[in-house]
Amino acid sequence: MQDLLYSLRYVLPSVVVFLTAYYLLREFFQNQSRQRKFDLMGEKIRISLPLRLQAYERIILLLERISPNSLVMRVYQPGLSVKEFHQLLIKSIRDEFSHNLSQQLYVSIQAWEMVKNAKEEMIRQINTSAARLDEKATATDLSNKLLEMSVEKLATRRALDFLKEEARKNF
């Protein structure tokens, strides 16, 4: 019995030292792991933040470029028929959109849906305006019809407002 007590005097402090060391090392390694995760997250944000901000800028530029005022001023050429001008407008919108397709990766699903809807709505409005004109009409007539559209009703304006608000919330 006395041998057991004698052994416990040496074993018990060793067990306490071992458990203390184990606990301290475990806490140290967990803290190191959390710090590494935090550093990686910070690095991700540091790299992705400028990309996301650039995506918002490019999409806003896309929406501005396909809005009627900008689109008509950029694409208009004197002497074009309605049909030719109509085709140029649609081609310009589709080219702008396809050029910025990859930006959907950096914005919310709702924002990208609004951009797609704005593009489709602009094409629909151009098609409708062109269909209402007779074959002898000129590109100027179609331009005037497109420029008469109310700015508040434009899908591009609604999408722009949504994107600006989303960007303000995220950044």
Order of alpha helices (4+ residues) and beta strands (2+ residues): alpha-alpha-alpha-alpha-alpha-alpha
